[in-house]
Amino acid sequence: MFLVDYEGCVGCQDTIFVEELEPTWEPRVPIKLPIINPFGDRILTDWFEMLETEFHTLPLVELINEIEDLVQEILENSDNGVPELAFSEICHRCGCNWYEERERWLKI
C-alpha cells in the first residue's frame, strides 16, 4: 500500500514515518519516500530517443522527428513536467486516455 501526500504535509506534522529502514523497522510504520521530482527535458528526450530506436511501431514515431519540440510541448502542457500530467499528455498523443488506463492498471 502506498500513501500519496497530495498536499505535502507528511514532513510538516507529528506523523510517524521512518526515513531509513533499519533492522528494527516494523511494517506497520510507513516509510517516508522522497518527493517526486518533475520530469526534465533530458529525461523526456532520452526516453523518446529510446522509443525511436527500440519501438518503431508506437503512435509517437511520426512525432519523434522533432524530439526537442515534442519535449517542450509536453513540458508546457504538463506544468513543467509534473509526472502525472506528463503521462497524461503522452497518452493523449498516443490516442489513449491516461485516466482510463490508470484505472485499469489500479485494478490489477
C-alpha atoms as one frame of an Amber mdcrd trajectory, in Angstrom:
protein
   0.000   0.000   0.000   1.209   3.494  -0.810   0.029   6.670   0.852   0.041
   9.631  -1.507   0.745  13.008   0.050  -1.003  15.334  -2.406  -0.704  18.308
  -0.052   2.937  17.914   1.006   2.220  17.651   4.737   3.989  14.415   5.671
   7.136  16.107   6.928   5.261  19.037   8.488   3.129  17.295  11.088   3.647
  14.968  14.012   3.497  11.861  11.890   5.081   8.510  12.429   7.201   7.849
   9.354  10.651   6.360   9.074  13.096   7.839   6.606  15.571   4.970   6.646
  14.915   1.278   7.042  16.677  -0.349   9.947  16.628  -3.947  11.165  14.094
  -2.937  13.838  11.617  -1.473  11.303   8.073  -2.812  11.560   5.738  -2.917
   8.536   3.042  -1.041  10.451   5.231   2.092  10.401   5.050   3.840   6.998
   8.200   4.759   5.110   8.630   8.375   4.106   9.518   8.321   0.418  11.286
  11.201  -1.312   9.273  13.856  -3.110   8.639  13.054  -6.759  10.542  15.469
  -8.962   9.123  16.758 -12.234  10.421  15.255 -15.455  13.031  17.432 -17.055
  13.727  17.830 -20.741  16.726  15.459 -20.575  14.646  12.611 -19.094  11.912
  13.009 -21.708  14.412  13.403 -24.564  16.285  10.255 -23.520  13.002   8.356
 -23.283  11.837   9.469 -26.734  15.226   8.646 -28.264  14.978   5.160 -26.767
  11.450   4.821 -28.201  12.672   5.882 -31.598  15.367   3.207 -31.695  13.581
   0.366 -29.903   9.886   0.612 -30.791   9.241   1.681 -34.354   5.533   0.825
 -34.200   4.364   3.158 -31.425   1.996   6.023 -32.372   4.602   8.591 -31.353
   7.066   7.546 -34.037   5.786  10.026 -36.609   6.023  12.804 -33.998   9.531
  11.946 -32.855  11.259  13.547 -35.836  11.272  16.753 -33.827  12.043  15.409
 -30.354  13.067  18.737 -28.870   9.834  20.415 -29.987   7.792  17.466 -28.724
   9.520  17.534 -25.340   8.925  21.281 -24.984   5.236  20.858 -25.845   4.854
  18.087 -23.270   6.602  20.178 -20.611   4.385  23.162 -21.425   1.237  21.022
 -21.229   2.253  19.263 -18.006   3.030  22.182 -15.685   6.766  21.828 -16.442
   6.944  18.038 -16.192   4.634  17.065 -13.331   4.786  13.259 -13.799   1.044
  12.521 -13.806   0.353  15.410 -16.180   3.270  14.397 -18.431   1.947  10.817
 -18.604  -1.480  12.182 -19.440  -0.053  14.320 -22.248   1.993  11.444 -23.681
  -1.026   9.114 -23.547  -3.167  11.757 -25.254  -0.625  11.967 -28.079  -0.749
   8.154 -28.394  -4.533   8.175 -28.654  -5.313   6.751 -25.226  -6.763   8.264
 -22.069  -4.323   8.271 -19.129  -7.101   8.292 -16.553  -8.897   5.305 -18.099
  -5.613   3.387 -18.369  -4.677   4.317 -14.805  -7.993   2.949 -13.507  -7.399
  -0.284 -15.412  -3.847  -0.597 -14.014  -5.002   0.129 -10.471  -7.401  -2.835
 -10.640  -4.553  -5.235 -11.439
